[in-house]
Amino acid sequence: MAIRLAERTDGIVINADASQVYRDLHILSARPSRQDEARVPHRLFGHVDGAESCSAARWAADAAVEIDRAHGAGQLPILVGGTGLYLRTLIDGIAPVPPIDPAIRDSVRALPVAEAHRALAQEDPEAAARLAPADTTRVARALEVVRSTGRPLRDWQAERHGGIGGRIALSAAILLPDKAKLIERCDARLAAMFDDGAIEEVAALLARTDVPPDAPVRRAIGVPEIAAMLDGSLSRAQALEHARLATRRYAKRQYTWFRHQPPAGWTRKESFSEGDLEEIICLSG
């Protein structure tokens, strides 16, 4: 749909997916095909080497540059992707949290998530009430921030800066497909990935000695599962099923985020078809 919109509006498609930024994961991240990329200009797809880490702040800075270039050329920048943190950072800016003391980070990350959540309830009750007790990453982040800076993460987030939301006209459309059909498509797509080169793609990534074990690219859905298959820990069928389960969980989190987190004024469509392209074109002005 983004490609068709770009064809109709002299647009440029800009990636907003955290896995599709990596050069090493063309198949497993479901990046556009070479044929699709040839139809309209694409930006920020596969532009980061797997040995590097692409943070939300880095992506937002890159995206802002591409948006300004598109506007300068009289073209419409069309952001497409499901990484909500990336989009929020681009639009609202980043919180100026000082660097976390490495010793504090290590001690917090070593805690079981239940223990970390109990500690957070004592040191930052608002964050503990807001975060799911099993959300390992966000609980650890909130706890390490309050311990390292003496201030809750929410306080820092209130001081966000660098966002472009105040200087652009943004037209947003959130497409929320039927959940059952979404899962069915995800399952089928993963099977096709396994058949069409994803296994070889991960093998090539794992063979790189310059990509550390904790690199973000190695945590992308499908990579750990295929890695386990390659080292004999899982069968092919088990690896595929584990990857499908991880995808379903991620899709559920995305679905929930895009239903509740973006501004209420953003257009939301829980059923959509080709005919909705005209409505989206109208939204884009």
C-alpha positions, 0 to 999 in steps of 0.5 A: 500500500505504501508503494502504491501511495508513493506511485500516486503521490510522487512519494518516497517510502521510508522504513520505520521497522527496527529489523529492516534497517539491517543489511544482513536480514533481507529475507527474515525481516521481510524487506521489500523485494528488489522489484518493489524497491525499483518501483519507487524510491526507498530509504533506510532499508538495509542501510545499517551493517549487522555489526552496528547497533541501530538505536531509536535515536539513530534511526530518528536522526536518519529519518529526519534527514530523509524527510527533509530531503524529500520535502526539499525535492517536492516529494512526499515522505511516506513512513511505513513500519511497526516499530512504535518506539522509532516513530515516537522518538522521531515525532516527540524527540528523545529523553535526555537521560544521562549515561547509566552507571555500568555497575548499576546497569549490570546489577539491574540486568542480573536481577530476575524480572520479578525481583526487579519489578518488586524493587521498582515498586519501592523506588519508582511506584508509578513506573511499576504500576504502569509496566507489566511485571514480566516486561524484562526490558522496560522494567530493567530500564526504569529501575536502572534510570532511577537508581543511576540518576535519582529521578524516575524515567517518566520525569526524563521523558517529560523533557523530550527534545529533538522531535520533528512533530512540531515542524511537519504536517503529519497524516497518520493511518493505523491499519489494524487487520483481523487478528486471525488473518494476521496470524495466518499470514505471519505463519505462512510468511515464516514458512516461506522465509525458511524455504526461500533463504532465511536459514542461509541468511542466518548462517552467514550472519552467524559466521561473521566474527565481527558481529557480537553475540548480543548485537541487536541484529542477532536478537531479531525474530527468527535469528535465535530460532534458526541459530538453535536449529543450526547448532542442533538444539532444535529441529527445523520444525521446532525452529519454525514453530518457535519463530512463529510463536515469537512472531505472534507474541510480537504482533500482539504487542504491536497491535496493542501499542498501535490501538492505545499509544498513538494520539487519538486523532490518528486514523485507525482502520480495523478493516481495510481494502484497496479502496482505502488507498484513496482515503489515505491519499486524501489524508496525505493532502 
